[in-house]
Amino acid sequence: MEVRINTLGAAISRLHVPDRNGRLANIVQGEAPDCGIHLLPAPGRALHRLPWHAVPLVEDASVGVRLVSPGPQAVVATYVLDEANGLTLHCQAPAAAPATICLRIALNMAGEGDLPGQLLMVSAPRVVPAGGHEQDVAGTPWDCRAPRPLGDLPGRARYLLDRHGELALRLLDPASGRLLALVADAASLRLGVGEPPNYLWLEPQLPAANGNISLRFSTQA
């Protein structure tokens, strides 16, 4: 795998992932709007639109970068890419800062083209559809507890997670075999299909100003 982190907003701007035959493709749509790290609520501090200071990190089995946001109450974000095709993000904000940090990333597991045939699974018992109210996910069009084609999603939603630090989401492109498993210390996960429908945007929201997001990639035959 290869990853590029943009100091503007500490965003993942490129992420090259192999398919089942070892061919690399960039699965991140870096030009999608508002990608990067957000601190919520953040009046006057749109961190995803500000330049961060970066320090490279190199260890025997991994490489990474530590980024520090501007301002007196800095947010520290550390990305680490390991040799097992995993990209981990650890975020930390001052105790006096707002309590929610989230990463917005736009993904297309095929690398390009529309994505109605890609399969999504979200391990969440409850959901809040955009413009709607909180409800049990069972029996709704947003129920993705079993793999569901992205083309079936009726719109954007926020999924409420009840098992922090466990598998929250799986996303599979059957054509290439690329499979993403997302694990996060997240209270909720916002997602929706972009316009045009050539990416799925994900936004894990950490419940406190200190948490981890792990993107683990593999392939299916």
Summary of the structure (lengths in Angstrom):
residues: 221
radius of gyration: 16.7
end to end distance: 18.4
largest distance: 49.3
contacts: 732
relative contact order: 0.19
helix: 3%
strand: 51%
